[in-house]
Amino acid sequence: MRLFLEMMCNVAVIKRILVNKSKILPTIFKAIRQLDEELLTVLALEVTHKCLLVGKTETTELFVKYGLLKDIYKRVKNKHEANLFSYGAIHMVLCCSKLLLTISILGTESIRSQIKRSPVLRIMGDYIEKMAASKAEKGGALFLVENFTHAKTILAFDKEAESALQNWKPKEKLQKEQEQDQIYAFCSFPGCRKLYEESLKFRYCGACRLARYCSEECQKEHWKKCHKDACLRDPVDAYGW
């Protein structure tokens, strides 16, 4: 999923991928809905967002029909009820807020009505209130609040939605998305997900050079739990820091 996400580097590539969107949809949602590897869910949510950025209304309708709103709600609800405000938890909700905003802009009037009737706005608002009251460090919190506030404005005023859709420029949106990805980089071990603002501070898996870690302890723990099976190169190279 990480390689798939990194491949989605420009509008032309994503358009070619979207030609087969009905075929790749089950794989994306299987990754979103699995509960064993949170990083996989985050990657799948980011893949979904890039698909929507370029695919616009038609793709948004398809993803919503497949149950995306319900998946967003479940993920935010999980973090809210567990009172989780770590970097990883906030990043998960941040991904959900980006999707919520994009769906609100690109979705039809019927989809916007569906969002307003759903509990997703309430649960995300409650999470943000709890997050603000918590003492945890809040990397990505500003973007989360901005996305949520903008989505509420779009949903409240039809003219705002129409204007946002008319001015939608996929190339610019994708570039902004990639710039944000560079700002917020996380430790690949799901039990940590610590944020570093400078990606060069990370240590990378010496075998695949894809998984990144804030410490040797996180790398070893991730290797034992799941990366050993997912790593793309020979295990003997895995500890080549």
C-alpha positions as a Markdown table, in Angstrom:
| # | Residue | x | y | z |
|---|---|---|---|---|
| 1 | Met | 0.0 | 0.0 | 0.0 |
| 2 | Arg | 2.9 | 2.3 | 0.7 |
| 3 | Leu | 4.4 | 1.7 | -2.7 |
| 4 | Phe | 1.0 | 2.2 | -4.3 |
| 5 | Leu | 0.6 | 5.6 | -2.5 |
| 6 | Glu | 4.1 | 6.8 | -3.4 |
| 7 | Met | 3.3 | 5.9 | -7.1 |
| 8 | Met | 0.4 | 8.3 | -7.0 |
| 9 | Cys | 2.7 | 11.2 | -7.5 |
| 10 | Asn | 0.9 | 13.2 | -10.2 |
| 11 | Val | -2.5 | 13.7 | -11.7 |
| 12 | Ala | -1.8 | 11.7 | -14.9 |
| 13 | Val | -0.8 | 8.6 | -12.9 |
| 14 | Ile | -3.8 | 8.8 | -10.7 |
| 15 | Lys | -6.1 | 9.2 | -13.7 |
| 16 | Arg | -4.7 | 6.0 | -15.2 |
| 17 | Ile | -5.3 | 4.3 | -11.8 |
| 18 | Leu | -8.9 | 5.5 | -11.7 |
| 19 | Val | -9.7 | 3.8 | -15.0 |
| 20 | Asn | -9.7 | 0.6 | -12.9 |
| 21 | Lys | -11.1 | 2.2 | -9.7 |
| 22 | Ser | -14.0 | -0.3 | -9.4 |
| 23 | Lys | -11.4 | -3.2 | -9.4 |
| 24 | Ile | -9.1 | -1.6 | -6.8 |
| 25 | Leu | -11.8 | -0.4 | -4.5 |
| 26 | Pro | -12.3 | -3.7 | -2.6 |
| 27 | Thr | -8.5 | -3.8 | -1.8 |
| 28 | Ile | -8.5 | -0.3 | -0.6 |
| 29 | Phe | -11.5 | -0.8 | 1.7 |
| 30 | Lys | -10.1 | -4.1 | 3.0 |
| 31 | Ala | -7.0 | -2.2 | 4.1 |
| 32 | Ile | -9.1 | 0.6 | 5.7 |
| 33 | Arg | -11.3 | -1.9 | 7.6 |
| 34 | Gln | -8.6 | -4.3 | 8.9 |
| 35 | Leu | -7.8 | -3.9 | 12.6 |
| 36 | Asp | -4.3 | -5.4 | 12.9 |
| 37 | Glu | -2.1 | -2.8 | 11.4 |
| 38 | Glu | -3.0 | 0.9 | 11.9 |
| 39 | Leu | -0.4 | 2.2 | 9.5 |
| 40 | Leu | -2.0 | 0.2 | 6.7 |
| 41 | Thr | -5.3 | 1.9 | 7.5 |
| 42 | Val | -3.7 | 5.3 | 7.4 |
| 43 | Leu | -2.0 | 4.5 | 4.0 |
| 44 | Ala | -5.3 | 3.3 | 2.6 |
| 45 | Leu | -7.1 | 6.5 | 3.7 |
| 46 | Glu | -4.4 | 8.6 | 2.1 |
| 47 | Val | -4.7 | 6.6 | -1.2 |
| 48 | Thr | -8.4 | 7.2 | -1.0 |
| 49 | His | -7.9 | 10.9 | -0.6 |
| 50 | Lys | -5.7 | 11.1 | -3.6 |
| 51 | Cys | -8.2 | 9.2 | -5.7 |
| 52 | Leu | -10.9 | 11.7 | -4.7 |
| 53 | Leu | -8.7 | 14.8 | -5.3 |
| 54 | Val | -8.3 | 13.8 | -8.9 |
| 55 | Gly | -11.5 | 11.7 | -9.5 |
| 56 | Lys | -13.8 | 14.5 | -8.2 |
| 57 | Thr | -17.5 | 13.9 | -8.0 |
| 58 | Glu | -17.8 | 10.6 | -9.9 |
| 59 | Thr | -15.2 | 8.9 | -7.7 |
| 60 | Thr | -16.5 | 10.5 | -4.5 |
| 61 | Glu | -20.0 | 9.0 | -5.2 |
| 62 | Leu | -18.5 | 5.6 | -5.7 |
| 63 | Phe | -16.4 | 5.7 | -2.5 |
| 64 | Val | -19.4 | 7.0 | -0.4 |
| 65 | Lys | -21.6 | 4.3 | -1.9 |
| 66 | Tyr | -19.0 | 1.7 | -0.7 |
| 67 | Gly | -19.3 | 3.0 | 2.8 |
| 68 | Leu | -16.5 | 5.5 | 3.3 |
| 69 | Leu | -18.5 | 7.8 | 5.6 |
| 70 | Lys | -19.2 | 5.0 | 7.9 |
| 71 | Asp | -15.5 | 4.0 | 7.9 |
| 72 | Ile | -14.5 | 7.6 | 8.8 |
| 73 | Tyr | -17.0 | 7.6 | 11.6 |
| 74 | Lys | -15.8 | 4.3 | 13.1 |
| 75 | Arg | -12.1 | 5.3 | 13.0 |
| 76 | Val | -12.7 | 8.7 | 14.7 |
| 77 | Lys | -15.2 | 7.1 | 17.2 |
| 78 | Asn | -12.5 | 4.5 | 18.2 |
| 79 | Lys | -10.0 | 7.3 | 19.0 |
| 80 | His | -12.6 | 9.4 | 20.8 |
| 81 | Glu | -13.9 | 6.6 | 23.0 |
| 82 | Ala | -10.4 | 5.4 | 23.9 |
| 83 | Asn | -9.2 | 9.0 | 24.6 |
| 84 | Leu | -6.2 | 8.6 | 22.3 |
| 85 | Phe | -4.4 | 11.8 | 21.5 |
| 86 | Ser | -0.9 | 10.5 | 20.5 |
| 87 | Tyr | 0.7 | 11.6 | 17.3 |
| 88 | Gly | -0.6 | 8.5 | 15.6 |
| 89 | Ala | -4.1 | 8.9 | 16.8 |
| 90 | Ile | -4.3 | 12.6 | 15.8 |
| 91 | His | -2.8 | 11.7 | 12.4 |
| 92 | Met | -5.5 | 9.1 | 11.9 |
| 93 | Val | -8.3 | 11.6 | 12.6 |
| 94 | Leu | -6.4 | 14.2 | 10.5 |
| 95 | Cys | -6.7 | 11.8 | 7.5 |
| 96 | Cys | -10.4 | 11.4 | 8.2 |
| 97 | Ser | -10.9 | 15.2 | 8.4 |
| 98 | Lys | -9.2 | 15.6 | 5.0 |
| 99 | Leu | -11.6 | 13.1 | 3.5 |
| 100 | Leu | -14.6 | 14.6 | 5.2 |
| 101 | Leu | -13.7 | 18.0 | 3.8 |
| 102 | Thr | -13.1 | 16.7 | 0.3 |
| 103 | Ile | -16.3 | 14.7 | 0.3 |
| 104 | Ser | -18.2 | 17.7 | 1.4 |
| 105 | Ile | -16.8 | 19.8 | -1.5 |
| 106 | Leu | -16.9 | 17.1 | -4.3 |
| 107 | Gly | -20.0 | 15.3 | -3.2 |
| 108 | Thr | -23.4 | 15.9 | -4.6 |
| 109 | Glu | -26.2 | 17.7 | -2.7 |
| 110 | Ser | -27.4 | 14.2 | -1.7 |
| 111 | Ile | -24.0 | 13.3 | -0.3 |
| 112 | Arg | -23.8 | 16.5 | 1.7 |
| 113 | Ser | -27.3 | 15.8 | 3.1 |
| 114 | Gln | -26.1 | 12.3 | 4.1 |
| 115 | Ile | -23.1 | 13.8 | 5.9 |
| 116 | Lys | -25.3 | 16.2 | 7.8 |
| 117 | Arg | -27.6 | 13.4 | 8.9 |
| 118 | Ser | -24.7 | 11.1 | 9.9 |
| 119 | Pro | -23.0 | 11.2 | 13.4 |
| 120 | Val | -19.6 | 11.8 | 11.8 |
| 121 | Leu | -19.6 | 15.6 | 12.4 |
| 122 | Arg | -20.6 | 15.2 | 16.0 |
| 123 | Ile | -18.0 | 12.6 | 16.8 |
| 124 | Met | -15.2 | 14.5 | 15.1 |
| 125 | Gly | -16.2 | 17.7 | 16.9 |
| 126 | Asp | -16.2 | 15.9 | 20.2 |
| 127 | Tyr | -12.8 | 14.4 | 19.5 |
| 128 | Ile | -11.4 | 17.9 | 18.8 |
| 129 | Glu | -12.8 | 19.3 | 22.0 |
| 130 | Lys | -11.2 | 16.4 | 24.0 |
| 131 | Met | -7.9 | 16.9 | 22.1 |
| 132 | Ala | -7.8 | 20.6 | 22.9 |
| 133 | Ala | -8.4 | 19.8 | 26.6 |
| 134 | Ser | -5.7 | 17.1 | 26.7 |
| 135 | Lys | -2.1 | 17.8 | 27.6 |
| 136 | Ala | -0.7 | 15.6 | 24.8 |
| 137 | Glu | 1.5 | 17.1 | 22.1 |
| 138 | Lys | -0.7 | 17.8 | 19.1 |
| 139 | Gly | 1.2 | 17.5 | 15.8 |
| 140 | Gly | -1.2 | 18.0 | 13.0 |
| 141 | Ala | -3.9 | 19.4 | 15.2 |
| 142 | Leu | -4.0 | 22.7 | 13.4 |
| 143 | Phe | -4.7 | 21.1 | 10.1 |
| 144 | Leu | -7.3 | 18.9 | 11.7 |
| 145 | Val | -9.3 | 21.8 | 13.1 |
| 146 | Glu | -9.0 | 23.8 | 9.9 |
| 147 | Asn | -10.4 | 20.9 | 7.8 |
| 148 | Phe | -13.2 | 20.3 | 10.2 |
| 149 | Thr | -14.2 | 24.0 | 10.4 |
| 150 | His | -14.1 | 24.3 | 6.6 |
| 151 | Ala | -16.2 | 21.2 | 6.1 |
| 152 | Lys | -18.9 | 22.6 | 8.5 |
| 153 | Thr | -18.9 | 25.8 | 6.5 |
| 154 | Ile | -19.3 | 23.9 | 3.2 |
| 155 | Leu | -22.1 | 21.9 | 4.6 |
| 156 | Ala | -23.9 | 24.9 | 6.0 |
| 157 | Phe | -23.9 | 27.0 | 2.9 |
| 158 | Asp | -24.6 | 25.6 | -0.6 |
| 159 | Lys | -23.0 | 28.6 | -2.3 |
| 160 | Glu | -19.7 | 27.8 | -0.5 |
| 161 | Ala | -19.9 | 24.2 | -1.8 |
| 162 | Glu | -20.6 | 25.4 | -5.4 |
| 163 | Ser | -17.8 | 27.9 | -5.3 |
| 164 | Ala | -15.3 | 25.4 | -3.9 |
| 165 | Leu | -16.2 | 22.9 | -6.6 |
| 166 | Gln | -15.9 | 25.4 | -9.4 |
| 167 | Asn | -12.5 | 26.5 | -8.2 |
| 168 | Trp | -11.2 | 22.9 | -7.7 |
| 169 | Lys | -7.8 | 22.3 | -9.3 |
| 170 | Pro | -6.6 | 18.7 | -8.8 |
| 171 | Lys | -3.0 | 19.5 | -9.7 |
| 172 | Glu | -2.8 | 22.2 | -7.0 |
| 173 | Lys | -4.6 | 20.1 | -4.4 |
| 174 | Leu | -2.3 | 17.2 | -5.0 |
| 175 | Gln | 0.8 | 19.4 | -4.7 |
| 176 | Lys | -0.5 | 20.8 | -1.4 |
| 177 | Glu | -1.3 | 17.2 | -0.2 |
| 178 | Gln | 2.3 | 16.1 | -0.9 |
| 179 | Glu | 3.8 | 19.1 | 0.9 |
| 180 | Gln | 1.8 | 18.2 | 4.0 |
| 181 | Asp | 3.0 | 14.7 | 3.8 |
| 182 | Gln | 6.6 | 15.9 | 3.9 |
| 183 | Ile | 5.8 | 18.0 | 7.0 |
| 184 | Tyr | 4.3 | 15.2 | 9.0 |
| 185 | Ala | 6.3 | 12.0 | 9.0 |
| 186 | Phe | 5.7 | 9.2 | 11.6 |
| 187 | Cys | 7.6 | 6.3 | 13.0 |
| 188 | Ser | 6.4 | 3.2 | 11.2 |
| 189 | Phe | 5.9 | 1.1 | 14.3 |
| 190 | Pro | 2.1 | 1.3 | 15.1 |
| 191 | Gly | 2.8 | 1.2 | 18.8 |
| 192 | Cys | 4.8 | 4.4 | 18.6 |
| 193 | Arg | 3.9 | 6.6 | 15.6 |
| 194 | Lys | 6.0 | 9.4 | 17.0 |
| 195 | Leu | 6.2 | 12.4 | 14.8 |
| 196 | Tyr | 9.4 | 14.0 | 13.6 |
| 197 | Glu | 9.3 | 17.3 | 11.8 |
| 198 | Glu | 12.5 | 16.6 | 10.0 |
| 199 | Ser | 12.4 | 13.3 | 8.2 |
| 200 | Leu | 16.2 | 13.0 | 8.2 |
| 201 | Lys | 16.0 | 12.2 | 11.9 |
| 202 | Phe | 14.4 | 8.9 | 11.1 |
| 203 | Arg | 16.3 | 5.7 | 10.7 |
| 204 | Tyr | 15.1 | 3.5 | 7.8 |
| 205 | Cys | 14.9 | -0.2 | 7.5 |
| 206 | Gly | 18.2 | -1.3 | 5.9 |
| 207 | Ala | 16.5 | -3.9 | 3.7 |
| 208 | Cys | 13.5 | -2.2 | 2.1 |
| 209 | Arg | 14.4 | 1.5 | 2.8 |
| 210 | Leu | 10.6 | 2.2 | 3.2 |
| 211 | Ala | 9.8 | 1.6 | 6.9 |
| 212 | Arg | 11.2 | 4.4 | 9.1 |
| 213 | Tyr | 11.8 | 4.4 | 12.9 |
| 214 | Cys | 12.5 | 6.9 | 15.6 |
| 215 | Ser | 14.7 | 4.3 | 17.5 |
| 216 | Glu | 16.3 | 0.9 | 17.1 |
| 217 | Glu | 13.8 | -0.4 | 19.7 |
| 218 | Cys | 10.8 | 0.5 | 17.5 |
| 219 | Gln | 12.5 | -1.1 | 14.5 |
| 220 | Lys | 13.2 | -4.4 | 16.3 |
| 221 | Glu | 9.7 | -4.5 | 17.7 |
| 222 | His | 8.0 | -3.8 | 14.4 |
| 223 | Trp | 10.2 | -6.4 | 12.7 |
| 224 | Lys | 9.1 | -9.1 | 15.2 |
| 225 | Lys | 5.4 | -8.2 | 15.0 |
| 226 | Cys | 4.8 | -7.8 | 11.3 |
| 227 | His | 7.5 | -6.1 | 9.2 |
| 228 | Lys | 9.5 | -9.3 | 8.9 |
| 229 | Asp | 6.7 | -10.7 | 6.6 |
| 230 | Ala | 6.1 | -7.4 | 4.8 |
| 231 | Cys | 9.7 | -6.3 | 4.2 |
| 232 | Leu | 10.6 | -6.4 | 0.5 |
| 233 | Arg | 14.2 | -7.7 | 0.8 |
| 234 | Asp | 16.4 | -10.4 | 2.3 |
| 235 | Pro | 16.0 | -10.5 | 6.1 |
| 236 | Val | 19.7 | -10.6 | 6.6 |
| 237 | Asp | 19.8 | -6.9 | 5.5 |
| 238 | Ala | 17.0 | -5.8 | 7.7 |
| 239 | Tyr | 19.2 | -4.3 | 10.5 |
| 240 | Gly | 21.4 | -2.4 | 8.1 |
| 241 | Trp | 20.9 | 1.0 | 9.7 |
